[in-house]
Amino acid sequence: MSKKITPLMLAQVLLLAASLASIGWFGAQTGAAQTATAVNPKSAAVVSATAEVLRETSELRGLSILRSVRSGAQSRDEIERVIIKNLNDTSTPEELRASEIAMKKLGLAPSNFRYREFIVKLLGEQVAGYYDPKTQEFYLADWIDLDGQKPVMAHELTHALQDQHFNLRRFEKWPKGDSDAELAAHALVEGDATLAMTHYVLRSPLRALAMMKSMSSGGVATEQLDRAPRALRESLLFPYEQGTTWATQVYKRGGWKLISESFSNLPQSTEQILHPEKYFAGEAPVKVELTNLAQVLGAGWRRTDYDVNGEWGCYLILNQFLVVEAEAKQAAAGWGGDRYALYENARTGANMIAQLSAWDTETDAREFFDAYAKRTARRYKGSLFDENRVDGVAAQMRREWRTQDGAVILERRGKHVAILEGVPAKADVSKLTKAIWRNII
């Protein structure tokens, strides 16, 4: 189905190219100016444009300029060195590997997918510029038309204004184990900047035309982004698309002032981003804890990841296999809180994922349970559903499948749903299920 191309859609593509270069909304953390060996001949033009765009962005966003923003141009090699070093500094090989395994285990990426390698290629394609809170500097790619990139500059310089007023560096080291809340904060930062950029573009039709010309001339490539696994691509776009929708609702309610206040009252979950009314109502996520199942699994097993899927993550897991997108959204919409853990056996190479989620109502829990059961049957085509264990009414509370990748056990109790995926053949299922429910009263 074709879509009408709007200035906002064009802006989102271009700003993604700019922002991905820094791997995260807090910008590159490597002190880019220190890596430059010579003044780029295009830097003077960027410096002049920066002053102009910063003044206008400050005016429309309602944030005063507390200090000038140093800026310049950088070559592709210089920017790529910055982003690769930033990737190495912010993510350990073990963390990236765990993310890769979890994606594969849930069927969100093919078996030959290499997460770190792909991210490096994606960033190499997408480099366009970045704002760095550590050095308080802005750099633009020297191979892209400057006029066409002024909207992207407005986006990145909004980050500079955010940094001056709200200190973006406080987000650099987000606590481990709550990626859902981190993604929500990311959506605030990027949604704010995208909305400001949209206002900047709409001030002059010529700006939208310049953006389209920049895109058509090859200024922005999307081959790697288009090849990304669906869940990864949609997660990369989440802060810009859903974040902008959320920021627009906040803006309608209280203007730029209320958006600014959101930096002191952060959205706490992707649920609050997807449903702004829950942010306004202060509906906080339920804290869920999972007992470490490594000892129950036996020798050689260890927990390598421990995090929160959130409503967005639950939606992605379901939507990968459910035919109707609305069904996945509906099933994830009653999310209240969750926790998942990845377990690996270094000796055998086996892995297992455990999930425990809390839902707003028993009806919400049942909808998710049913949707996950349908997703599982499609995820493991040809798997054997164990009718002997779950006949009659019991099927509404527990499902179990035997697959080539281990057993899948799905169990619901009241407003909670527990999932074990990849249970090894020799594991004590009774002990595992007992342990996963240990913290639920």
Buried (B, 14 or more C-beta within 10 A) or exposed (E): EEEEEEBBEBBBBBBBBBBBBBBBBBBBBBBBBEBBEEEBEBBEBBBEBBEEBBEBBBEBBEBEBEEEBBBBBBBEEBBBBBBBBBBEEBBEEEBBBBBBBBBBBBBBBEEEBEBBEBBBBBBBBBBBBBBBBBBBBBBBBBBBBBBBBBBBBBBBBBBBBBBBBBEBEEBEEBEEBBBBBBBBBBBBBBBBBBBBBBBBBBEEEEBBEBBBEBBEEEBBBBEBBEEBBEBBBBBBBBBBBBBBBBBBBBBEEEEBEBBBEBBEEBBBBBBBBBBBEBBBEEBEBBEBEBBBBBEBBEEEBEBBBBBBBBBBBBBBBBBBBBEEEEBBBBBBBBBBBBBBBBBBBEEEEBBBBBBBBBBBEBEBBBBBBBBBBBBBBBBBEEBEBBEEEBEEEEEEBBBBBBBEBBBBBBBBEEBBBBBBBBBBEEBEEEEBBEBBBEEBE
